[in-house]
């Protein structure tokens, strides 16, 4: 019991919460960037532009099927060979963004495909350009349909930031390792605390997604 | 790159083998555990349903790395000595089983409830109806999502590198730090992963189109 009280001293808890803050910061920045890049790539793949869509589609498929950990290693240890040496947090954000953009591109593309093609045809027949119809008619409907998929992708992004501990990004998992490194008796209490912190954030998001989904339906 | 591949061939292949073995073992056990929890989530008994729900929600919302590191550090400390490969595979199994439970539950729910009612009406018990009528129909719906889970599982098995699981990622890191040729090593490691994941994910896309 004393182990638990010692492990949960305010200094340790505050240190873990600081880690959680970095985790959330990295996740939010990466998800915003990947949402923008993913939307562009998803629309390019959907639009069937000769050659370009094929190439983009292939890149999306390749990166989606690689482990995120490999991409983190590549960014942090591989890119310096090309003369670009990012710091740990930017490296984590870059790796997450590259990976998540491809995941989100696929979600966007299938969201657009799920919109009745009649919507596009009708807007074109009303005299709208392809880009206008996409922006004003198809995309708003598509985004509504993909909210659950986007939120669950965001949840896995938050969980995946824990992998960045391998390049010593000061996020929750890394801070946890620092705390239980002091004393092996802290291992279980610290894992429980980390699990609770991740769980609260991720579960709250999944409840939010269910709530939005019910309101929209 | 060719030279790097040939001079470290045995390390790459053994890493590839351990990655594949860990993924297949984790898939096998998480299919069993996941299906059990999926059934728990749809049984009439409320208490069992809550247990099923808690299991799924907890392990879906905690990072795989936290689960894996927990098993790697805690089991040897208090119970038995296990190696990184075993700890990693246990972590993978538990994490994946929560996702498979969700997938299978969605499959069970997509089977017309009339099937269960009719089977019960014929005098079958709940478990008989589940086993002979509902599950066989549910598995048809869940094959594409299960294939995607397997792709995720292979990608996730890279966490074995954290616990010295001798998988592809671990061997790749060892080779990269020996040869200092990080770029080519990681490209080769990536190609090895794609050999497993790309064909499965293309096949699943094809199946999804066919079933839809």
Interface residues (C-beta under 8 A of the other chain):
Chain A: X61 X62 X64 X65 X66 X67 X68 X69 X70 X73 X74 X77 X78 X80 X81 X82 X155 X159 X160 X162 X163 X165 X166 X173 X180 X184 X187 X188 X191 X194 X195 X198 X199 X202 X203 X206
Chain B: X57 X58 X60 X61 X62 X63 X64 X65 X66 X69 X70 X73 X74 X77 X151 X154 X155 X156 X157 X158 X159 X161 X162 X169 X172 X173 X176 X182 X183 X186 X189 X190 X193 X194 X197 X198 X201 X202
